[in-house]
Amino acid sequence: MRISSGMIYDAGINSMNTLTDSLLHTQQQVSSGRRILTPADDPVAAASALGVTQASNINAQYALNQNNATSTLGLEATQLSSAGDLLTQAKQLAVQAGNATLNSSDRTTIATQLRAIFDQMLGIANAQDSSGQYLFSGNKGNTQAFSGTVETGVSYNGDSGQRKLQLSASQQLAVSDSGNAVFQNIAAGNGYFATANGANNSGSGVIDVGSVSDPAKWIASNKGNMQVKFWVDTTGSNGPPNTTYYDLVDTTTGNSLYTGAASTQGGGSNTYTHAYTGGQPIPLKQDTPGPAFDYGASVTITGAPATNDSFSISPGKTQSVFATLSNLILSLESATTATPAGSAKLSNDVSSALTNIDQANSNILSVQAAIGSRQNEVTSLASVNSSLNLQYQQTLSNLQDVNYTQAVSNLTQLQTQLQAAQKSFAMVSQLSLFTYIP
């Protein structure tokens, strides 16, 4: 085969172009630190790197969500801590208000302080996060959670939902609590039932919050409202004169739970025949005679109830922290202690307020505990997220990063080859017969 000068030139140029391209590619690998500059360099590794990069980006979003969750939960915990402090102050003021030596002016001063606590509590319930979302309005973040006053009562404007963030591929976490759960649906009384004095009581009787010794019996009884009603036998028809008797009455039917028939005063089988001793527990039970029942609970009444005085026992109620504070404030502002009945009503109101403040505080503590548990969960997920991110970076490094030892060696080799090609081309290009023609 005949080799022309053109073929020699073309072959030399192509060889040097190929070597130059390889040298440039290797130099770019060294300067960028990347083995794969284009998918063509390693299609399989390039596809794998794309998948790992996408997973890493998603993981980065989870990390951002975890930071947001930590911030929001921390803000909520701070607000609830402040609410707990306010309830502690309210309890101290309620205890002070129960002092029988206080006059009307003193009670009004305490009520004024409680009004300030009420306003601060309402402010906490309407707290907003950094983006302007109301913390305690459920899923209605743009809606103010609560509105109202001491006189009109407070209403909840949100819903019962919890806002959630996706913190991992398989896990969402609640980063808020509804105002219903925190401030509204709080068990009243002792948690099973609430007690209260009758509105028309004229004696000095005061009822405690009651106690449940056997929750299973109380729950199984599923009773509606009851009343402990009193009658003072001034004539001595049932025993010694001026003895006080009580009856336990089903307010739905008006029947005595002890006899099963209509409750009456005076003689006869349906009369009040249980003698009252102040300070002694009144068990909500009966074996014989009459209908047998046992609600697994009791109440204690002190003082001297008058005829027709009554005390209600109402199960299963809930009360908001705002209602608790409002009731105490209005009671203190309107209280009159000039009569035994007025003093007894104030004592009952203060006792009820103290119990309900404790219930509200316990509820807030429960929510705080749940928040703490979620914060721990976020911390755990963040640790897992950090480990995943490290693994993704290591995998990407294995797929994409250049081996500098090999790359520098290749670069030196290609540089030598190119120099040799250039020198050899220069020598070969001089081999021509025209060189020898004078």
PyMOL commands that set and color helices and strands:
alter all, ss='L'
color gray80, all
select helices_A, chain A and resi 5-32+39-41+43-97+104-125+179-184+215-221+321-334+340-400+404-428+433-436
alter helices_A, ss='H'
color red, helices_A
select strands_A, chain A and resi 146-149+153-156+164-168+171-174+186-187+193-197+206-207+211-212+226-233+243-250+255-256+274-275+281-286+293-302+310-315+318-319
alter strands_A, ss='S'
color yellow, strands_A
deselect
rebuild
show_as cartoon
